[in-house]
Structures are given as structure tokens and as C-alpha cells.
Amino acid sequence: MISYSDVILFILSKANQKVYGTFKTRLLPYGLTPMQALVLHALYEEENLSAGELGRRLALDSATLSGVLDRMTEGGWIIKNQKEDRRVLNISLADKSRRCREKFLRETEELNQEMLSIFSTEERLLLVRMLKDLRKP
């Protein structure tokens, strides 16, 4: 019989707690949650995304994304732009996000590297590939 500590659900859950908690602590100075940080990353890569496209890229349902975007708007991180088609909402970066872009990206990259530092380059690539494979339907 397999031990609970070898069940993939347990392993991924505990790894997620560690990574999420570390990111959450490091994001405190920004007043951002890890999910809000991912939204910023997506918008830094490509700005003026529709809310629907942003949700697809981050694999978030519309209800979850709506709450995240509302809090980010209230915090001055993003701007919601209504298109002519009132059903389409485009999201762009606010000045606050633009001002801290380089520092924010550098710090999150350093944190990402720190979290993966126990692995060799080959192991990192393999880990990322395997985790992405697990996400596939």
C-alpha cells in the first residue's frame, strides 16, 4: 500500500503551500497576492488584454478573475477599459504598475530562482515540463 506521503496529491499540496507562502510573504511590500502578481506578469508580457483572454491565459474562471481584477483596480494596479461592445472589458496597467515594473519583475525572477535553486538546470527544466504535462486534460 502506498504511503500518504507518496501520494501525488499530498506532495503537490505541500509543495504548493511552501511556494505560495514564500511568494505571499515576499509580495507583502507591494500589497499584492500571488494571483494578483500573476495578473501583473501576464499584463507585463502583453498589455490591453480582454478579461476573457487574461482568464484563459491564467486558467481562471470569470468569477475568480472578476474579484482579483476588482481588488487590483481598487489598489491602483490596473485600469479596466470598457470597449464599444460593453460585454468586452480590456485590462491595462496603471501608472503604479508601470513605475515598479523592473523592480517587481527582477524580485519575482530572483524569488523564482531561489525556490528552484535546489535543482540543477536540467532538473528545473524537467520539473517545469512534468508539471505542465500534469495540467494537460
Buried (B, 14 or more C-beta within 10 A) or exposed (E): EEEEEEEEEEEEEEEEEEBEEBBEEBBEEBEBBBBBBBBBBBBBEEBEBBBBBBBEBBEBEEEEBBEBBEBBBEBEBBBEEEEEEEEEBBBBBBEBBEEBBEEBEEBBEEBEEEBBEEEEEEEBEEEEEEEEEEEEE
